[in-house]
């Protein structure tokens, strides 16, 4: 692919292009405020001040207090801290962990490790469109439950999970249970208020909202004490020690202020919903395509299957034309999707599943080019399956 080729990027659930404000914030930290934030001299103090500003921005975006926000290296680390920390805190009061079978691998692999340590893990199965019934959550939670961990938005099909129902069930049937919500795909796209949600722990990530990779945050409810996974410093109130990635944190704060502005978020959501509907219309006009995402999914994600061309083959075909989508979670690195498997789709549908994910700058013209390339791929590649 030549540098001049017009690129069409439709893989925003994997990562987003950093916005100018985030880039400028990171560069300013590296050029002017490069001191160690833990140093007591003026150079350190000015860097620490920038981190405080970013913490306030992320906290405001979540309707949280700044002291409830702890910066991490990303969503995966934040999920690990939440899951292992909650289990360690409640180990003496019970052994049951309730989650869904379609969580991000950083949650599923964490609870699998806890299962080896003697915890009982209940993995709720979705229907064919990725829905988890609130009744199933309520039935799974019992007095022995120590943790309920459930994502707000599924990263592969876009289904919205019943987190508030999970919180109510936990509070009613297991008052000492902790509730963790992975909000990585919801943050900056839907309003996320930790007060309204009622969860004890909430995970967000920077590179999904047009900030750099390598930084995320964990909301931890004020007054909640869970063990730290790492030791060796007083940064992040000794909860997540280590010298802060100040340029990335500053960029995260800048992006969060933009992405989570309620007026801008609402306008983007409306625009993306129109684009999603247009995309589904164009895809359904192509013979054989099946839409895997539910109609009430987060509009930023559309998952579909061609049922005749393997996903890897179609991805290569599109990439050669400067069109970038994915076959599922980027973290899976081409491995079969546990989410698509959990939906109970046919082998043909599973093998050919493609995820399209939007941002606020994608256009109908890009969708026209994408749909045309998919139709061309099906026509020329179906016999290679």
N, C-alpha and C positions, 0 to 999 in steps of 0.2 A: 504494500500500500504506500503510495507516495504521500509526501507531506502536504501536497496541494489537494488531496482528495477530501471532499466534504464529509466529515464524520457525523454520524447520527448516533448519539449516545442514549441508550434506553436501558441502562443497567444501574439506575440510581439507588436501588435497594442494596447493591453491593458496595458502592461508594459514590460520592458526589464530587463534582468539580469544586474546589475551594473558591469561595466568593472573594471579590477584591478586598472587602473589609477584613476578612479573616487573614488573608495574605498580608495586608498592611499591618495588622496587629502583631503577627508573628515576626515580621521583618523589623518592626519598631523595637520589639523586645530584644532581638539579636543585635541590632545596631546601637541602641541607646540604653536599654534597661537589662543588660546582660549579667548583672551581679547575681550572686547566690542569694535567693530570698531568705535564707536562714542566717545570713551574715548580719551583724548588728550595726555595721557602718551604713553610711548614706546610700552607697551603691546597692547594698542588699535591701535596704528599706524601700527604695523606689521600685525594685522588682517585686517585693512582697505586696506593695500597694496595688500593683497591676493585677496580681493574682487575686487580691481581695475584690477588686472590681469585677473580674471575671466570675468569681464565686457568686457575687451578688446577682450578676446577669443570669447565670444558670439557675440559681435559687428562685429568682423572680419568674423565670419561664416555667417553673414547676410549682409555683405558689408555695414555696418552702422558705425556711429561714436559712440564711447563709451558713450558719454553723451546722446545718443538717446535710450539707453537700461536701462530698469527699472525692477529690479527683483521682482517677486511676489511669491505667494505660489504654483503656478502652472498655467496650461492653463485655468482652469475655472475662477480663479480670474482675470487673464489678460483679458479674454473675457468680463467679467462683467465690468471691468474698461473701456475698449474700447467702448463697446456698450452704457452704461449709460453715460459715459463722453462725447461721441460724440453727443448723443441726447440732453444732457443738454446744451452743447455749442451752438448748432444750433436750439434750441427750438423756437426762435423768427423768424427764416427765413423759416420754413416749418414744415411739419408733416409726410412726407412719409419716410418709412424705407423699403429698398429692401433687401431681403435675399433669401435663398433657403429653401425648405421644408426638406432638408436632412442635415442641420447643426447639430453640436454637441448640446446637450441639454443646455449647458451653454449659447449658443447664442439664441436658440429658446425660452428658458424660459425667458431670459432677454428681448427679443423683445415682448414677450407676456405680460410681466409686463408693458412695455412702451405702448402697445396697450390699456391696461386698463386706462392709463393716458391720452389717447386721440390721440396717434400717429396712423397713418395708416400704417399697415404692409402688404407688398406684399411678399408673399411666393411663389417663383417660383418652379413649379413642375418638377421633372425629367422625362426622358423617362424610359423605363423598365430596362435600364442598369445603371441608375444613372447619365446620361448626362443632363446638363443644356445648352440649346442653347444660344450662344452669342446674337442672335437676340432677345431672350426673355428678356435678361438683358437690352439691349438697349431700348426695348419697355417699360419696367417697370419704368425706370428712367425718371422722369420729373422735371420741374423747382422747384417743391415743395419738392424734395428729400433732406433729411438732412444726411442720412447715407446709404451706401451700405456695407453690411457685408456678406462675402462669403468665405467659406473654400477653400483651394487650393486642398486638397485631401480628399475625403470622408473616414471616419474612418471605415465604415462597408463594402462597396463594392469596395473601391479603385478608384472610378472614379475621374478624374481630372477635376476640374471646371474652367470655363473661367474667371478667376480673372482679367487678363489683359484687357479683353473686358469690364468687369465691371468698371474698372478704366477709360478706354477711354470714356465709356458712361457717367459716372459721370462727368468727366471733361468737356465734350462737352455740356451736357444738364443741369447740375446742378453744376456750378463751385465751389460753396461754400459747396457742400456735402463732407463729409468725407468718406473714404473707409477703411474698416477694413478687414483684411484677417487672418483667423485662419490657421496657417501653422503647427500645431502640428504634423500632420501625414506626412507632406512633409519634415520637417526640419531634416537634416542628411541623407535623402534618395535621395532627388532631390536638385539641386542647388537652393537656395533661396536668391536672391539679392533684397533688398528693393528698391534699386535704379532702377533696371530693372522693378520690379513689379509696382512701382509707388504708392503703398498704403500708407496711412497716419499712419496706425496702424497695427502692425503685432504681432501675438501671437505665442510663442513657448514654449515647455515644456521639462524638463530634463529627466523624467523617460521613455520617448520614445526613447532616444538615449543612453541608458546604463549608466545613472546617477540615483541618488536616487529620490524617490518621495518627494513631498513637496516643489519643487522650479520650477519656470518657469520664463518667461520674456516677457515683452511687449516692442516692438519697438514703439517709438513715434517720429514722424518726427520733426526734429529740427525746433523750432519756433512755433510749434503747442501747444496751451495751452487749455487743457480740464480740467474740475473740478476733483479734487480728490474725491474718495469715502470715504476715511478715513482721520482722523486728529489726531494730537498728537505727532508730532516729525518732525525732519528735514532729516530723512533718505531718500534715493532715491530722493534727491532734493525736499523734502517735498511732492512729488507726491504720494508715497506709504510709509508712515511713519511706524515705528516699527523697533525694533532691528533686524538687518539682520540675516538670518539663514546662518551664514558664512560657516560652514562645507558643507552644501548642495550647496551653491553658488560656492564654490571652486571646488566641484565635478562636477558641471554643466560645469564650464569652462574647466576642464580637458577632459570631455567627448565630448564637442563641438569641441575642437581642433582636436580630432581624427575623429569624425563622419563627420565633414564638410571639412576635407582635400579633395580637389577635386579629386586627383588621387585615393585615397582609396575609396571615394564615388562612383566614376565611376566603379571601379573594382567590388565593392560589388553589384552595381546595375546590372551589366552584369551577375554576378554569380546568383543573386536572380532571374533574369528573366529566366535563364535556369532552375532553380529549380521550378519556377512558372509554366513554360510550361510543365515540367515533371509531376508536381502535377495535372494539368488540364488533361493531357493525362491519368494518372492513374485513376482519378475520372470518366472521361468520359467512361472508360472501364467497369464501374459498372452500371448495368441496372438501369434506372430510375433517375439517377442523372442529375440535371440541374445546369449549371454554371450561377450564377447571376451577377458576375463581368464582365464588358466589356473587350474586347480584349485589349483595349488601357489603361486599368487601371494601376495604380501604381503596379508594379510587386510584391510588398511586401504583397499584400492582395489578397486572393481568397475567394469569398463567393459562396456557393453552397447550393442546397437543395436536400434532398433525396426524398421528396414528399411522404414518407411512414412511417418515424419514427420521432416523435416530437424531436425538438432540445434538449430539456432538457433530454430526455431519451438517446439520442445519446451521449450527453456530459457526462452523468454519465457512460455510457458504455465505452467510451474512457478513462475517468479519472481513472476508475478501472484498466486500463491497462497501466497507467502512461503516457497517451497522453493527452496533454492539449491544447484545442482550445476554442472557445467561440461561443455563439449564436448571437453575436452582440456587441455593445458597453458595456464595463464593467460597465460604469456609470449607465446603465439601470437596473442592478441587477435583470435580469431575466424578466423584463417587455417586452411586445411586442415591436418590433423594429419599430420606426416611419420611419426609412429609408426604410426598407423592405416594409412597408405598402405603402409608397409613390411611390415605383416602380410599384405598381399595380399588384403584383404577386397573384397567386391563394392562397386560404386559406391553401392548403396542402403545397405549396412551402414556404409560410410565416412561418408556424408553424414549418417547418423542416430546416430552414435556419441556416447554420453553417459558421463561419468565421475562415479561416486559415490565420495566418500572420507570416511572416518569419523574421529572422535576418540573418546576414552574416555567421553564423556558422551552420545553418541547413544543412542537408545532404540528398542525395537521399535515403540512407538507412532508414532514419527516415520517409521519405515520403512513402517508401514501407511498413513499419510497420503501418503507419497511414492509408493508403488506404486499407490494408488488414483488419485492425480493423473495418473500416467503412463498408466494404463488409460483414464482419462477423456480424456486428450489424444489418445491413439491413436484412440479412438472418434470424437472430434469434429474432428480435424485431418488425418486420413489423406488425405482427398480434396483437401487443399491442396498436396500435395507436388509 
